[in-house]
């Protein structure tokens, strides 16, 4: 059974940093691209970032480029999102999602999602 | 990176069909056959319903179908059932990024 478990969320002040983690199990992690998708309270889905199976291809939404860094550790079956210079508008539930292919295009869809970890940016 | 355009709401009676549109540009929906659709029930994680415009993952009922014409993709739900009431999101590859639609709340009357 595929499982994606996010952690690392919490309350943080504007301008500070936070690192999210996603522990994957139930599939061959290094065969697939992975993504972070967020959802602000009561709002729609927003793609944040994606990374290929070997970290060779990475993409970011304009809203987080230069502030967020995605990474993965295939030996630990883990995905990460380093979030710096956090803003109030970054407040959201952050989902880790598995791509159906090894390239982060979501071409084959995001076929498995975690339950999310909540990030609240507030003073 | 503009969001894809979806109608905020759609509705239909049980047994009827409803179609949700998703309009983008030639840089996303029109440029790639990489459109996906997701269903999200309140308080739950999204679920993949359609990928590569019209393919259904294993376990998704064939009442759900997808299509695309130019810069607009569509999701059709046939034989509406009460459990289909949910939010639906389209997404598309946009060349190094992925973009989602704003979401459509489907109500089964």
Interface residues (C-beta under 8 A of the other chain):
Chain A: X35 X37 X44 X45 X46 X47 X50 X57 X59 X60 X61 X62 X63 X95 X97 X100 X104 X105 X106 X107 X108 X109 X110 X111 X113 X114 X115 X116
Chain B: X1 X3 X32 X34 X36 X38 X40 X45 X46 X47 X48 X50 X51 X52 X57 X87 X89 X91 X93 X96 X97 X98 X99 X100 X101 X102 X103
